[in-house]
Amino acid sequence: MRMGGRMGNDRVKVQNLKVMRIIADKNLIVVSGSIPGAKNSFVVLEK
């Protein structure tokens, strides 16, 4: 019998997000758009 598989460890790349603000003293980058993933997870930014 075919069953659903595990889909929890995939990397997803999202393009065309806008950087709205950089707060240097708190090490924050504010991004406008939808970012996939769970809450409190790591996000990797690439050029």
Number of C-alpha atoms within 10 A of each C-alpha: 2 4 5 5 6 7 6 7 6 8 8 9 10 11 8 7 11 10 11 10 11 12 9 8 6 7 7 10 13 11 13 12 13 8 12 12 13 7 6 6 7 8 9 5 8 6 2
